[in-house]
Amino acid sequence: MRNTHFVLHAPQGDTYADLLFTMIERQDRRPPVSYTTFQARDLGGDTATLVKSAVTSACERFRPDVLLVGESCTAELIQDQPGSLAASLALPIPVVPLELPSYSKKENWGAAETLYQLVRSLLKDRVPPPGTPRPARPEGRAPRANLLGPTRLGFRCRDDVVEITRLLARLGIEVNAVVPLGATADDIRRLRPPASIYNHNKGRRSWAADEIALGVYPRIPRGDWSYDT
């Protein structure tokens, strides 16, 4: 995502996010991730101060629109709770604590859980009262859809987004937002009815569907529309 930064509370050596995006993904720039990189000698001191310092430094240097905070499996043993520490700093931007152990279940599940927490954090103030009907689409405006789930390290996600966008255009449907691939916090804030969701990774989508009344189409469109698919 653009204008989004991630602070990872992790020991020295757990900085493999750089390798994933620069060597596997072959990006020409480092990913927007900062690390506390504490060492063995730091364990006898106040590692919570390292978290606060890394969070404050990341906000001042990169000026993101939203800040993600998490801890590696090794840092969990210290129980510093970096998400709570970051929230206590009263930063002028949304702070989203992540549950990184969800990635130990399955990578796609962890990515879906991260997107779930991010969407819920940014849209929680826009949840309509229970029973609020979905507003009707303005007359003369083309229907819109959101593509949720494609990621940079996902298998052929970028090709899927291009092809699905073309298929929807042939049906007269506009793409309102693609999240999280190349998205910003403002793109997530545009996820509102009457747009529907195309869920790419079949992760957690119930909160968006139930709380902000977005329709969901979970099946993956395949093939040319001239065929009976």
C-alpha positions in Angstrom: 0.0 0.0 0.0 1.0 3.6 -0.6 1.5 6.1 2.2 1.3 3.3 4.7 4.2 2.3 7.1 4.8 -0.7 9.2 6.8 -0.7 12.4 8.0 -4.2 13.3 9.2 -4.9 16.9 11.8 -7.6 16.2 15.3 -8.7 17.1 18.3 -8.1 14.9 18.1 -10.7 12.1 14.3 -10.6 11.7 14.4 -8.0 8.9 13.5 -10.4 6.1 10.8 -8.1 4.7 13.6 -6.3 2.8 14.6 -9.6 1.2 11.1 -10.5 0.2 10.4 -7.3 -1.7 13.8 -6.5 -3.1 15.0 -10.1 -4.1 11.8 -12.1 -4.6 9.5 -9.3 -5.8 12.5 -7.4 -7.5 11.3 -4.0 -6.4 13.6 -1.1 -7.0 13.1 0.3 -3.5 12.9 -0.9 0.0 9.5 -1.7 1.5 7.9 0.8 3.9 9.0 -1.1 7.0 11.0 0.0 10.1 12.4 -2.2 12.7 13.3 -1.8 16.4 16.1 -4.4 15.9 16.8 -5.0 19.6 19.8 -7.1 20.5 20.6 -9.4 23.4 22.1 -6.7 25.5 18.9 -4.6 25.2 16.9 -7.3 27.0 18.3 -6.1 30.3 16.9 -2.6 29.7 13.7 -1.0 28.7 12.8 -2.4 25.2 9.5 -0.6 25.3 11.4 2.7 24.8 12.8 1.2 21.6 9.3 0.7 20.3 8.2 4.2 21.1 11.4 5.7 19.6 11.0 3.6 16.4 7.3 4.6 16.0 7.9 8.3 16.6 10.9 8.3 14.2 8.9 6.5 11.5 6.1 9.0 11.7 8.4 12.0 11.5 10.6 10.6 8.7 8.0 8.9 6.4 4.8 10.9 7.3 2.4 8.0 6.5 -1.4 8.3 6.4 -1.7 5.2 8.5 0.7 3.3 10.7 0.7 -0.5 11.2 2.5 -1.9 14.3 3.3 -5.5 15.0 5.8 -7.8 16.7 7.7 -10.9 15.5 7.3 -14.3 17.3 10.6 -13.7 19.1 9.5 -10.2 20.3 6.2 -11.6 21.6 8.2 -13.3 24.4 9.1 -9.9 25.8 5.4 -8.9 25.9 6.0 -5.2 25.2 2.7 -5.0 23.4 3.9 -2.5 20.7 0.4 -1.8 19.5 -0.7 -0.4 22.8 2.6 1.5 23.2 2.1 3.1 19.8 -1.5 4.0 20.6 -0.4 5.7 23.9 1.7 8.1 21.9 -1.5 9.9 20.6 -0.1 10.2 17.1 -2.1 12.3 14.6 -2.6 9.3 12.3 -4.5 6.0 12.7 -2.5 3.3 14.4 -3.5 -0.3 13.6 -2.0 -3.1 15.7 -1.6 -6.4 13.9 -1.9 -10.0 15.0 1.1 -11.4 13.2 0.7 -14.9 14.7 -2.2 -15.3 12.2 0.5 -15.7 9.5 1.6 -18.9 11.2 -1.7 -20.5 10.2 -1.4 -19.6 6.5 0.1 -16.7 4.7 -3.1 -15.8 2.8 -5.0 -16.0 6.1 -2.6 -13.7 7.8 -2.8 -11.2 4.9 -6.6 -11.3 5.0 -6.5 -10.7 8.8 -4.2 -7.7 8.3 -6.6 -6.3 5.7 -9.5 -7.0 8.0 -8.0 -5.0 10.9 -7.0 -2.2 8.6 -10.4 -1.8 7.0 -12.2 -2.1 10.3 -9.9 0.6 11.9 -10.4 3.1 9.1 -14.1 2.6 8.6 -15.3 2.0 12.2 -16.6 5.6 12.4 -18.7 5.1 9.3 -20.7 2.1 10.4 -24.4 2.9 9.9 -27.0 2.1 12.6 -28.4 -1.5 12.5 -31.2 -1.9 10.0 -30.1 1.0 7.8 -31.0 0.1 4.2 -28.4 0.4 1.5 -28.8 3.6 -0.4 -30.0 3.3 -4.0 -27.5 4.0 -6.8 -27.9 7.5 -8.2 -29.8 7.4 -11.5 -27.5 7.6 -14.5 -24.4 6.5 -12.7 -22.7 3.2 -13.7 -22.5 0.4 -11.1 -19.3 0.1 -9.2 -17.3 -2.7 -7.7 -14.3 -3.0 -5.3 -11.5 -5.5 -5.9 -10.4 -6.6 -2.4 -7.5 -8.9 -1.7 -4.8 -8.7 -4.4 -1.3 -8.3 -2.9 2.1 -7.5 -4.3 3.5 -11.0 -3.3 0.3 -12.8 -4.4 0.4 -15.2 -7.3 -0.5 -13.4 -10.5 -2.6 -10.8 -8.6 -1.6 -7.9 -10.8 -2.6 -9.8 -13.9 -5.9 -10.8 -12.3 -6.7 -7.2 -11.5 -6.0 -6.1 -15.1 -8.1 -8.8 -16.6 -11.0 -8.5 -14.1 -11.1 -4.7 -14.7 -11.4 -5.3 -18.4 -14.2 -7.8 -17.9 -16.1 -5.5 -15.6 -15.6 -2.6 -18.1 -17.2 -4.7 -20.8 -20.2 -5.1 -18.6 -20.4 -1.4 -17.9 -19.1 -1.7 -14.3 -16.6 0.7 -12.9 -13.9 -0.3 -10.5 -14.2 2.0 -7.4 -11.1 0.8 -5.5 -8.4 -1.9 -5.6 -7.3 -2.8 -2.1 -4.7 -3.4 -0.8 -2.5 -3.6 -3.9 -1.3 0.0 -4.6 -4.0 1.5 -2.4 -4.0 4.3 0.0 -6.0 4.9 3.2 -8.3 7.1 1.2 -9.0 4.2 -1.1 -10.2 2.2 1.8 -12.4 5.0 3.1 -14.1 4.9 -0.3 -15.3 1.4 0.4 -19.0 2.2 1.0 -22.3 1.2 -0.4 -23.7 0.8 -3.0 -20.4 -0.6 -4.3 -20.0 -4.4 -4.1 -16.9 -6.4 -3.3 -15.0 -8.9 -5.4 -13.0 -10.8 -2.8 -9.8 -12.0 -4.3 -8.3 -14.0 -1.5 -11.5 -15.2 0.2 -10.3 -14.0 3.5 -12.3 -12.2 6.2 -14.9 -10.2 4.6 -17.8 -10.5 7.0 -17.2 -7.2 8.8 -17.3 -5.1 5.6 -20.3 -7.0 4.3 -22.3 -6.9 7.5 -21.4 -3.6 9.1 -21.1 -1.2 6.1 -23.6 -3.1 4.0 -21.3 -4.0 1.0 -22.5 -6.8 -1.3 -20.0 -9.6 -1.8 -19.2 -11.7 -4.9 -16.7 -14.3 -3.7 -16.3 -16.3 -6.9 -13.3 -15.6 -9.2 -14.4 -14.6 -12.8 -12.6 -16.7 -15.3 -12.5 -16.9 -19.0 -14.1 -14.7 -21.7 -17.7 -13.5 -21.2 -18.6 -14.9 -24.6 -18.4 -18.3 -23.0 -20.9 -19.8 -20.6 -18.7 -19.5 -17.5 
